[in-house]
Amino acid sequence: MPYGDELIQFKTSISLTEFAGDRGYFLDKKESSRNSIVMRNYDGDKIIISKKGLTWVYFSVRDNHDNGTIIDFLQHRGAGNLGDIRKILREWMGTSKNKDSRKEMNYPEPISLARNRKLMKEKYSKSTICNITPYLTTRGLKESPRFHGCMAMDDHRNTLFPHYDDEGLCGYEVKNKGFTGFAPGGVKGLWCSNYYSSDDHLVICESTIDAMSYQAIFNNENTRYISIAGEVNPTQPGLILKAIENLPEGSTVVFGLDNDDGGRNILNKLRDYLKNALNKNYKMISKIPCFGKDWNEMLLNTPSSSREDIKSSVGQDI
């Protein structure tokens, strides 16, 4: 089959509702109609699926850039390059029970979080645990004992950052040049650096790369790091609360969030939640990059000779 014809067949013949259901999304019947299907996943993403002519299309409510066909759906979720995506969809075409999805909209049954977690863990177990990866070196990062074993690399040389919740491994970020994704079937918990008993600081960042960049800039001892991987989902504030309360009372919590509206919104949400929920006294400060939007931009754009001045800067109490 010609290359272009195969892509057209993927976009028209595969039910995006069934496919999304198999990747951890479940139907929201109350918001769905016959022509517009609303699906959510346990990570808080909400997508709207419909048909444009014979082609299945979608858009994500929380990300204006996350929209298009089944090809875009996979690309935005870290499935790899177009060749990788073709392999995934060829396999689906051979195993899908839905052979004539163009006739009607299909309403998939919810897939349990337990099943998703099992599938995600099996996939992550096949990756190689690392201390640094080639992609991270292109972002100006170097190996540090604080992050030994806190990442992995898959067969496509993607960097994987594992996330944990109260039940253990629950998902992982997928990073490489040109894309960011998350494990199919996984949900966001917290990515965590190594912990030491002497730690009395915790830095909260929007991405693992930002957390590693913050450490490279300031190189503070007795400091552990966590990442939320973007927007805060409903379970993460509680996990952050537990991470803080694992520190000695009187420790310092640093909100190292992006210097933009998104970072400020996350700061406001977490600050309000934690001030009401914390049972012990902790110092909370906000620190934002002096240059650029995030800590990695600052790392890449700040000469080493200037970092000593930056290290002496203090955050703003919140």
MARKEPA-919698 format. One record per residue (C-alpha): residue number from 1; x, y, z; residue in three letters. Coordinates in nm, 3 decimals. Layout:
! MARKEPA-919698
{rec NUM,{X,Y,Z},'ALA'}
...
END
This chain:
! MARKEPA-919698
{rec 1,{0.000,0.000,0.000},'MET'}
{rec 2,{0.139,0.347,-0.085},'PRO'}
{rec 3,{0.269,0.540,0.215},'TYR'}
{rec 4,{0.008,0.818,0.192},'GLY'}
{rec 5,{-0.279,0.574,0.148},'ASP'}
{rec 6,{-0.177,0.388,0.463},'GLU'}
{rec 7,{-0.183,0.709,0.670},'LEU'}
{rec 8,{-0.529,0.792,0.535},'ILE'}
{rec 9,{-0.650,0.445,0.632},'GLN'}
{rec 10,{-0.518,0.491,0.988},'PHE'}
{rec 11,{-0.704,0.822,1.019},'LYS'}
{rec 12,{-1.034,0.693,0.883},'THR'}
{rec 13,{-1.055,0.324,0.971},'SER'}
{rec 14,{-0.934,0.322,1.332},'ILE'}
{rec 15,{-1.191,0.431,1.587},'SER'}
{rec 16,{-1.015,0.696,1.790},'LEU'}
{rec 17,{-1.256,0.635,2.078},'THR'}
{rec 18,{-1.160,0.268,2.097},'GLU'}
{rec 19,{-0.793,0.348,2.053},'PHE'}
{rec 20,{-0.796,0.618,2.324},'ALA'}
{rec 21,{-0.984,0.378,2.552},'GLY'}
{rec 22,{-0.703,0.128,2.515},'ASP'}
{rec 23,{-0.450,0.401,2.603},'ARG'}
{rec 24,{-0.610,0.489,2.937},'GLY'}
{rec 25,{-0.902,0.719,2.844},'TYR'}
{rec 26,{-1.260,0.651,2.950},'PHE'}
{rec 27,{-1.593,0.783,2.839},'LEU'}
{rec 28,{-1.765,1.079,3.004},'ASP'}
{rec 29,{-2.125,0.993,2.914},'LYS'}
{rec 30,{-2.275,1.306,3.070},'LYS'}
{rec 31,{-2.078,1.541,2.844},'GLU'}
{rec 32,{-2.085,1.325,2.530},'SER'}
{rec 33,{-2.334,1.343,2.248},'SER'}
{rec 34,{-2.387,1.129,1.940},'ARG'}
{rec 35,{-2.150,1.346,1.737},'ASN'}
{rec 36,{-1.900,1.455,1.998},'SER'}
{rec 37,{-1.737,1.208,2.239},'ILE'}
{rec 38,{-1.577,1.335,2.558},'VAL'}
{rec 39,{-1.310,1.115,2.714},'MET'}
{rec 40,{-1.082,1.162,3.014},'ARG'}
{rec 41,{-0.787,0.981,3.167},'ASN'}
{rec 42,{-0.676,0.942,3.528},'TYR'}
{rec 43,{-0.414,1.212,3.478},'ASP'}
{rec 44,{-0.684,1.474,3.430},'GLY'}
{rec 45,{-0.662,1.514,3.051},'ASP'}
{rec 46,{-0.992,1.568,2.871},'LYS'}
{rec 47,{-1.026,1.516,2.496},'ILE'}
{rec 48,{-1.314,1.576,2.256},'ILE'}
{rec 49,{-1.341,1.326,1.968},'ILE'}
{rec 50,{-1.553,1.363,1.655},'SER'}
{rec 51,{-1.540,1.289,1.283},'LYS'}
{rec 52,{-1.455,1.535,1.010},'LYS'}
{rec 53,{-1.591,1.360,0.704},'GLY'}
{rec 54,{-1.444,1.012,0.729},'LEU'}
{rec 55,{-1.150,1.119,0.945},'THR'}
{rec 56,{-1.140,1.081,1.323},'TRP'}
{rec 57,{-1.018,1.400,1.494},'VAL'}
{rec 58,{-0.973,1.516,1.852},'TYR'}
{rec 59,{-0.856,1.807,2.063},'PHE'}
{rec 60,{-0.739,1.828,2.422},'SER'}
{rec 61,{-0.920,2.074,2.646},'VAL'}
{rec 62,{-0.608,2.150,2.853},'ARG'}
{rec 63,{-0.360,2.203,2.568},'ASP'}
{rec 64,{-0.449,2.407,2.258},'ASN'}
{rec 65,{-0.157,2.254,2.066},'HIS'}
{rec 66,{-0.272,1.895,2.133},'ASP'}
{rec 67,{-0.516,1.824,1.851},'ASN'}
{rec 68,{-0.553,1.656,1.512},'GLY'}
{rec 69,{-0.581,1.296,1.396},'THR'}
{rec 70,{-0.476,0.967,1.554},'ILE'}
{rec 71,{-0.123,1.040,1.428},'ILE'}
{rec 72,{-0.112,1.363,1.631},'ASP'}
{rec 73,{-0.269,1.185,1.930},'PHE'}
{rec 74,{0.024,0.945,1.944},'LEU'}
{rec 75,{0.291,1.205,1.870},'GLN'}
{rec 76,{0.173,1.423,2.159},'HIS'}
{rec 77,{0.192,1.120,2.390},'ARG'}
{rec 78,{0.549,1.024,2.321},'GLY'}
{rec 79,{0.497,0.736,2.077},'ALA'}
{rec 80,{0.809,0.820,1.876},'GLY'}
{rec 81,{0.860,0.917,1.515},'ASN'}
{rec 82,{0.623,0.850,1.226},'LEU'}
{rec 83,{0.782,0.514,1.160},'GLY'}
{rec 84,{0.720,0.406,1.521},'ASP'}
{rec 85,{0.361,0.528,1.501},'ILE'}
{rec 86,{0.297,0.335,1.179},'ARG'}
{rec 87,{0.411,0.015,1.352},'LYS'}
{rec 88,{0.175,0.078,1.644},'ILE'}
{rec 89,{-0.122,0.144,1.417},'LEU'}
{rec 90,{-0.047,-0.150,1.188},'ARG'}
{rec 91,{-0.057,-0.377,1.489},'GLU'}
{rec 92,{-0.383,-0.218,1.602},'TRP'}
{rec 93,{-0.537,-0.264,1.258},'MET'}
{rec 94,{-0.453,-0.632,1.282},'GLY'}
{rec 95,{-0.595,-0.683,1.631},'THR'}
{rec 96,{-0.879,-0.431,1.663},'SER'}
{rec 97,{-1.225,-0.583,1.686},'LYS'}
{rec 98,{-1.372,-0.276,1.524},'ASN'}
{rec 99,{-1.337,-0.336,1.149},'LYS'}
{rec 100,{-1.589,-0.075,1.031},'ASP'}
{rec 101,{-1.558,0.217,1.269},'SER'}
{rec 102,{-1.680,0.465,1.006},'ARG'}
{rec 103,{-2.041,0.353,1.046},'LYS'}
{rec 104,{-2.095,0.469,1.402},'GLU'}
{rec 105,{-1.932,0.631,1.700},'MET'}
{rec 106,{-1.814,0.370,1.949},'ASN'}
{rec 107,{-1.840,0.413,2.325},'TYR'}
{rec 108,{-1.553,0.225,2.492},'PRO'}
{rec 109,{-1.588,0.088,2.841},'GLU'}
{rec 110,{-1.351,0.234,3.099},'PRO'}
{rec 111,{-1.021,0.052,3.134},'ILE'}
{rec 112,{-0.923,0.005,3.496},'SER'}
{rec 113,{-0.636,0.199,3.645},'LEU'}
{rec 114,{-0.498,-0.129,3.782},'ALA'}
{rec 115,{-0.470,-0.273,3.431},'ARG'}
{rec 116,{-0.308,0.045,3.301},'ASN'}
{rec 117,{-0.058,0.045,3.584},'ARG'}
{rec 118,{0.036,-0.317,3.516},'LYS'}
{rec 119,{0.092,-0.254,3.143},'LEU'}
{rec 120,{0.291,0.062,3.212},'MET'}
{rec 121,{0.516,-0.113,3.467},'LYS'}
{rec 122,{0.587,-0.395,3.224},'GLU'}
{rec 123,{0.695,-0.146,2.959},'LYS'}
{rec 124,{0.912,0.058,3.196},'TYR'}
{rec 125,{1.084,-0.258,3.323},'SER'}
{rec 126,{1.229,-0.308,2.973},'LYS'}
{rec 127,{1.413,0.027,2.982},'SER'}
{rec 128,{1.770,0.080,3.102},'THR'}
{rec 129,{1.820,0.265,3.432},'ILE'}
{rec 130,{2.070,0.550,3.386},'CYS'}
{rec 131,{2.260,0.822,3.569},'ASN'}
{rec 132,{2.259,1.053,3.264},'ILE'}
{rec 133,{2.143,1.019,2.902},'THR'}
{rec 134,{2.268,1.159,2.569},'PRO'}
{rec 135,{1.959,1.379,2.539},'TYR'}
{rec 136,{2.019,1.537,2.881},'LEU'}
{rec 137,{2.374,1.630,2.786},'THR'}
{rec 138,{2.232,1.830,2.494},'THR'}
{rec 139,{2.038,2.029,2.754},'ARG'}
{rec 140,{2.359,2.125,2.934},'GLY'}
{rec 141,{2.319,1.869,3.214},'LEU'}
{rec 142,{2.583,1.646,3.372},'LYS'}
{rec 143,{2.579,1.339,3.592},'GLU'}
{rec 144,{2.515,1.404,3.961},'SER'}
{rec 145,{2.488,1.155,4.251},'PRO'}
{rec 146,{2.165,1.330,4.352},'ARG'}
{rec 147,{2.003,1.188,4.036},'PHE'}
{rec 148,{2.174,0.849,4.002},'HIS'}
{rec 149,{1.916,0.590,3.900},'GLY'}
{rec 150,{1.636,0.848,3.880},'CYS'}
{rec 151,{1.593,0.811,3.503},'MET'}
{rec 152,{1.598,0.548,3.231},'ALA'}
{rec 153,{1.640,0.519,2.855},'MET'}
{rec 154,{1.424,0.312,2.620},'ASP'}
{rec 155,{1.510,0.140,2.291},'ASP'}
{rec 156,{1.444,0.465,2.101},'HIS'}
{rec 157,{1.696,0.651,2.320},'ARG'}
{rec 158,{1.414,0.849,2.478},'ASN'}
{rec 159,{1.482,0.965,2.833},'THR'}
{rec 160,{1.225,0.838,3.084},'LEU'}
{rec 161,{1.158,1.000,3.421},'PHE'}
{rec 162,{0.960,0.770,3.655},'PRO'}
{rec 163,{0.669,0.902,3.861},'HIS'}
{rec 164,{0.553,0.757,4.190},'TYR'}
{rec 165,{0.238,0.777,4.400},'ASP'}
{rec 166,{0.133,0.602,4.722},'ASP'}
{rec 167,{0.123,0.267,4.540},'GLU'}
{rec 168,{0.464,0.293,4.374},'GLY'}
{rec 169,{0.554,0.348,4.010},'LEU'}
{rec 170,{0.252,0.503,3.837},'CYS'}
{rec 171,{0.389,0.652,3.513},'GLY'}
{rec 172,{0.686,0.813,3.347},'TYR'}
{rec 173,{0.767,1.120,3.140},'GLU'}
{rec 174,{0.914,1.063,2.794},'VAL'}
{rec 175,{1.161,1.324,2.669},'LYS'}
{rec 176,{1.367,1.363,2.356},'ASN'}
{rec 177,{1.456,1.632,2.108},'LYS'}
{rec 178,{1.134,1.772,1.965},'GLY'}
{rec 179,{0.877,1.602,2.183},'PHE'}
{rec 180,{0.751,1.542,2.533},'THR'}
{rec 181,{0.511,1.264,2.624},'GLY'}
{rec 182,{0.387,1.048,2.907},'PHE'}
{rec 183,{0.361,0.671,2.946},'ALA'}
{rec 184,{0.051,0.516,2.784},'PRO'}
{rec 185,{-0.166,0.389,3.067},'GLY'}
{rec 186,{0.031,0.581,3.329},'GLY'}
{rec 187,{-0.068,0.874,3.548},'VAL'}
{rec 188,{0.133,1.159,3.692},'LYS'}
{rec 189,{0.256,1.126,4.046},'GLY'}
{rec 190,{0.586,1.286,4.144},'LEU'}
{rec 191,{0.930,1.239,3.998},'TRP'}
{rec 192,{1.178,1.239,4.287},'CYS'}
{rec 193,{1.553,1.277,4.320},'SER'}
{rec 194,{1.752,1.071,4.567},'ASN'}
{rec 195,{1.685,1.151,4.932},'TYR'}
{rec 196,{1.942,1.179,5.213},'TYR'}
{rec 197,{1.875,1.192,5.587},'SER'}
{rec 198,{2.064,1.523,5.613},'SER'}
{rec 199,{1.830,1.700,5.367},'ASP'}
{rec 200,{1.656,2.012,5.493},'ASP'}
{rec 201,{1.551,2.168,5.159},'HIS'}
{rec 202,{1.301,2.057,4.896},'LEU'}
{rec 203,{1.278,2.217,4.551},'VAL'}
{rec 204,{0.956,2.177,4.351},'ILE'}
{rec 205,{0.984,2.223,3.973},'CYS'}
{rec 206,{0.752,2.189,3.676},'GLU'}
{rec 207,{0.982,1.948,3.495},'SER'}
{rec 208,{1.261,1.709,3.584},'THR'}
{rec 209,{1.496,1.888,3.346},'ILE'}
{rec 210,{1.427,2.212,3.533},'ASP'}
{rec 211,{1.498,2.039,3.865},'ALA'}
{rec 212,{1.830,1.906,3.733},'MET'}
{rec 213,{1.912,2.250,3.591},'SER'}
{rec 214,{1.836,2.416,3.925},'TYR'}
{rec 215,{2.075,2.175,4.093},'GLN'}
{rec 216,{2.343,2.244,3.831},'ALA'}
{rec 217,{2.313,2.622,3.884},'ILE'}
{rec 218,{2.300,2.634,4.265},'PHE'}
{rec 219,{2.458,2.299,4.361},'ASN'}
{rec 220,{2.309,2.324,4.709},'ASN'}
{rec 221,{2.384,2.042,4.950},'GLU'}
{rec 222,{2.112,1.884,5.162},'ASN'}
{rec 223,{1.852,1.953,4.893},'THR'}
{rec 224,{1.613,1.706,4.735},'ARG'}
{rec 225,{1.403,1.768,4.425},'TYR'}
{rec 226,{1.061,1.676,4.289},'ILE'}
{rec 227,{0.886,1.743,3.958},'SER'}
{rec 228,{0.516,1.757,3.877},'ILE'}
{rec 229,{0.562,1.737,3.496},'ALA'}
{rec 230,{0.352,2.037,3.398},'GLY'}
{rec 231,{0.008,2.124,3.528},'GLU'}
{rec 232,{-0.096,2.000,3.873},'VAL'}
{rec 233,{-0.341,1.709,3.867},'ASN'}
{rec 234,{-0.584,1.635,4.155},'PRO'}
{rec 235,{-0.358,1.382,4.333},'THR'}
{rec 236,{-0.029,1.573,4.326},'GLN'}
{rec 237,{-0.091,1.830,4.603},'PRO'}
{rec 238,{-0.140,1.546,4.853},'GLY'}
{rec 239,{0.177,1.375,4.735},'LEU'}
{rec 240,{0.370,1.703,4.765},'ILE'}
{rec 241,{0.236,1.747,5.118},'LEU'}
{rec 242,{0.375,1.405,5.214},'LYS'}
{rec 243,{0.709,1.484,5.051},'ALA'}
{rec 244,{0.736,1.803,5.259},'ILE'}
{rec 245,{0.637,1.633,5.582},'GLU'}
{rec 246,{0.915,1.378,5.527},'ASN'}
{rec 247,{1.159,1.664,5.592},'LEU'}
{rec 248,{1.244,1.783,5.945},'PRO'}
{rec 249,{1.021,2.058,6.081},'GLU'}
{rec 250,{1.162,2.399,5.996},'GLY'}
{rec 251,{1.303,2.288,5.661},'SER'}
{rec 252,{1.277,2.510,5.355},'THR'}
{rec 253,{1.047,2.441,5.061},'VAL'}
{rec 254,{1.145,2.619,4.739},'VAL'}
{rec 255,{0.890,2.665,4.460},'PHE'}
{rec 256,{1.121,2.673,4.158},'GLY'}
{rec 257,{0.848,2.722,3.898},'LEU'}
{rec 258,{0.856,2.879,3.554},'ASP'}
{rec 259,{0.865,3.253,3.510},'ASN'}
{rec 260,{0.532,3.275,3.327},'ASP'}
{rec 261,{0.158,3.278,3.394},'ASP'}
{rec 262,{0.148,2.899,3.413},'GLY'}
{rec 263,{0.415,2.891,3.683},'GLY'}
{rec 264,{0.241,3.162,3.882},'ARG'}
{rec 265,{-0.091,2.977,3.864},'ASN'}
{rec 266,{0.070,2.657,3.994},'ILE'}
{rec 267,{0.238,2.853,4.273},'LEU'}
{rec 268,{-0.094,3.000,4.383},'ASN'}
{rec 269,{-0.268,2.661,4.383},'LYS'}
{rec 270,{0.003,2.483,4.579},'LEU'}
{rec 271,{0.064,2.769,4.821},'ARG'}
{rec 272,{-0.301,2.792,4.918},'ASP'}
{rec 273,{-0.334,2.416,4.956},'TYR'}
{rec 274,{-0.017,2.368,5.160},'LEU'}
{rec 275,{-0.075,2.659,5.396},'LYS'}
{rec 276,{-0.405,2.500,5.495},'ASN'}
{rec 277,{-0.285,2.139,5.502},'ALA'}
{rec 278,{0.060,2.146,5.665},'LEU'}
{rec 279,{0.060,2.041,6.029},'ASN'}
{rec 280,{0.418,2.151,6.095},'LYS'}
{rec 281,{0.614,2.470,6.041},'ASN'}
{rec 282,{0.815,2.498,5.720},'TYR'}
{rec 283,{0.965,2.797,5.547},'LYS'}
{rec 284,{0.823,2.839,5.196},'MET'}
{rec 285,{0.988,3.059,4.935},'ILE'}
{rec 286,{0.947,3.118,4.562},'SER'}
{rec 287,{1.246,3.142,4.330},'LYS'}
{rec 288,{1.219,3.221,3.960},'ILE'}
{rec 289,{1.485,3.221,3.688},'PRO'}
{rec 290,{1.674,3.548,3.637},'CYS'}
{rec 291,{1.709,3.479,3.264},'PHE'}
{rec 292,{1.464,3.294,3.042},'GLY'}
{rec 293,{1.137,3.122,3.118},'LYS'}
{rec 294,{1.267,2.822,3.311},'ASP'}
{rec 295,{1.577,2.691,3.487},'TRP'}
{rec 296,{1.709,2.504,3.184},'ASN'}
{rec 297,{1.695,2.820,2.970},'GLU'}
{rec 298,{1.878,2.998,3.248},'MET'}
{rec 299,{2.140,2.723,3.270},'LEU'}
{rec 300,{2.204,2.731,2.897},'LEU'}
{rec 301,{2.221,3.110,2.880},'ASN'}
{rec 302,{2.420,3.198,3.191},'THR'}
{rec 303,{2.803,3.198,3.171},'PRO'}
{rec 304,{2.968,2.989,3.441},'SER'}
{rec 305,{3.150,3.301,3.560},'SER'}
{rec 306,{2.817,3.466,3.648},'SER'}
{rec 307,{2.671,3.179,3.849},'ARG'}
{rec 308,{2.844,3.269,4.175},'GLU'}
{rec 309,{2.646,3.594,4.187},'ASP'}
{rec 310,{2.325,3.405,4.113},'ILE'}
{rec 311,{2.392,3.150,4.387},'LYS'}
{rec 312,{2.382,3.423,4.649},'SER'}
{rec 313,{2.035,3.535,4.545},'SER'}
{rec 314,{1.749,3.457,4.783},'VAL'}
{rec 315,{1.393,3.367,4.714},'GLY'}
{rec 316,{1.081,3.557,4.807},'GLN'}
{rec 317,{0.885,3.437,5.109},'ASP'}
{rec 318,{0.531,3.325,5.031},'ILE'}
END
